[in-house]
Amino acid sequence: MLDSLADYPRWLVVACGTIVVAAAIWVLMKLLKWTLWLLLFAVLAIGLGTAAWLMFR
């Protein structure tokens, strides 16, 4: 794998690697954002559901 990269200029390999890593970080940030929103709604639903259940019990 690395031997095939030896044919390219070093600056091009570094630039492409930087773009790939930046894109991966961006995707991870989006996944983390959606995960946190889902966790927030789950906590709210469970907490409010438990409070309602205890109030009408």
GUGU-829204 format. One record per residue (C-alpha): residue number from 1; chain; z, y, x. Coordinates in nm, 2 decimals. Each point is the difference from the previous one (the first is absolute). Example, Ala and Ser with C-alpha at 12.3 -4.5 7.8 and 13.67 -1.06 7.14 Angstrom:
// GUGU-829204
R, resi, chain, zz, yy, xx
R, 1, A, 0.78, -0.45, 1.23 .
R, 2, A, -0.07, 0.34, 0.14 .
This chain:
// GUGU-829204
R, resi, chain, zz, yy, xx
R, 1, A, 0.00, 0.00, 0.00 .
R, 2, A, 0.10, 0.25, 0.27 .
R, 3, A, -0.30, -0.10, 0.22 .
R, 4, A, -0.24, 0.12, -0.27 .
R, 5, A, 0.18, 0.34, -0.01 .
R, 6, A, -0.06, 0.04, 0.38 .
R, 7, A, -0.36, 0.10, -0.07 .
R, 8, A, 0.10, 0.31, -0.20 .
R, 9, A, 0.14, 0.32, 0.15 .
R, 10, A, 0.38, 0.01, 0.01 .
R, 11, A, 0.01, 0.33, -0.20 .
R, 12, A, -0.19, -0.17, -0.28 .
R, 13, A, 0.23, -0.30, -0.01 .
R, 14, A, 0.30, 0.22, -0.01 .
R, 15, A, -0.15, 0.23, -0.27 .
R, 16, A, -0.09, -0.30, -0.22 .
R, 17, A, 0.35, -0.16, 0.06 .
R, 18, A, 0.16, 0.33, -0.10 .
R, 19, A, -0.20, 0.02, -0.32 .
R, 20, A, 0.08, -0.36, -0.09 .
R, 21, A, 0.38, 0.05, 0.06 .
R, 22, A, 0.00, 0.32, -0.19 .
R, 23, A, -0.17, -0.17, -0.30 .
R, 24, A, 0.25, -0.28, 0.01 .
R, 25, A, 0.29, 0.24, 0.00 .
R, 26, A, -0.16, 0.19, -0.29 .
R, 27, A, -0.03, -0.33, -0.20 .
R, 28, A, 0.36, -0.10, 0.08 .
R, 29, A, 0.12, 0.35, -0.12 .
R, 30, A, -0.19, -0.05, -0.33 .
R, 31, A, 0.15, -0.34, -0.05 .
R, 32, A, 0.35, 0.12, 0.08 .
R, 33, A, -0.05, 0.29, -0.25 .
R, 34, A, -0.10, -0.23, -0.28 .
R, 35, A, 0.28, -0.25, 0.09 .
R, 36, A, 0.26, 0.28, -0.02 .
R, 37, A, -0.13, 0.12, -0.33 .
R, 38, A, 0.02, -0.35, -0.14 .
R, 39, A, 0.35, -0.04, 0.14 .
R, 40, A, 0.11, 0.33, -0.16 .
R, 41, A, -0.13, -0.11, -0.35 .
R, 42, A, 0.15, -0.34, 0.04 .
R, 43, A, 0.34, 0.15, 0.08 .
R, 44, A, -0.02, 0.24, -0.29 .
R, 45, A, -0.11, -0.27, -0.25 .
R, 46, A, 0.27, -0.24, 0.11 .
R, 47, A, 0.27, 0.27, 0.01 .
R, 48, A, -0.08, 0.15, -0.34 .
R, 49, A, -0.05, -0.34, -0.15 .
R, 50, A, 0.34, -0.11, 0.12 .
R, 51, A, 0.16, 0.32, -0.12 .
R, 52, A, -0.15, -0.05, -0.34 .
R, 53, A, 0.10, -0.36, -0.02 .
R, 54, A, 0.36, 0.10, 0.09 .
R, 55, A, 0.01, 0.28, -0.25 .
R, 56, A, -0.12, -0.22, -0.29 .
R, 57, A, 0.20, -0.31, 0.10 .
